[in-house]
Amino acid sequence: MTDDDIRNLVASLTDLDIALRIRDFSNETLLALAQRLEQSTLPRHFLLREAELDDIWRYVEATLSRAPAAGEDAETIASLERLLALVMQAHDFAGDGEIAQSAATLRGAMVPEGHNH
């Protein structure tokens, strides 16, 4: 993430009426979305959070589909598959109104520092 991306991310955390622009599925992005879920209070907020989850889902799915052709190893592919399953689960929890569980699932999808999906 660039400095501008980080500034935009921080600013977007305070405006829950706009959708976060998803550019990756980094720990920072997953954490930001988890926090946004927890801060959301209105029906329109939850619709926007589901759209953000959709964007992360598509981003991970696209990266996973390209991974074998890109020469990614089995460990990386397994990590992407795990991430995709967790993002899908977080989306389902959000859709069912289980916001705390959705946020916790996103936090559980984060990887330890120094590791990649």
C-alpha positions, 0 to 999 in steps of 0.5 A: 500500500502507498502512503496515499492508499493508507491515508484514503483507508484511514479517511474511509474508516470514518465515512461508513456511507461510502464503500471502501475501495478494495485494492488487495486482500492484505492484513490492513484491508481485512482489518479495516473491513472488520472494523468497518463492520463493527462500526456500521449501524444502519442498513445501508452500511451493512449493504456497503460492507457486503459489497466490500466483502464481495470485492475481496472475495472476487479479488482472492478468487481471481488471484487463486485462479491465476496462481497455478499458471503463475507458478505459485507453490502448493503452500501459497495456493492452500493459503489462498484457498483458506483465505477465500473460504474465510472471506466467503464465510465472513460474507455469509455471517454479515448477510445473516446479521452476525456482524461480530462473527463476520469481523472475527472471521476476517481477523482470523484470515489475517496472516502472521507478519512476514507471511503471505497469502 
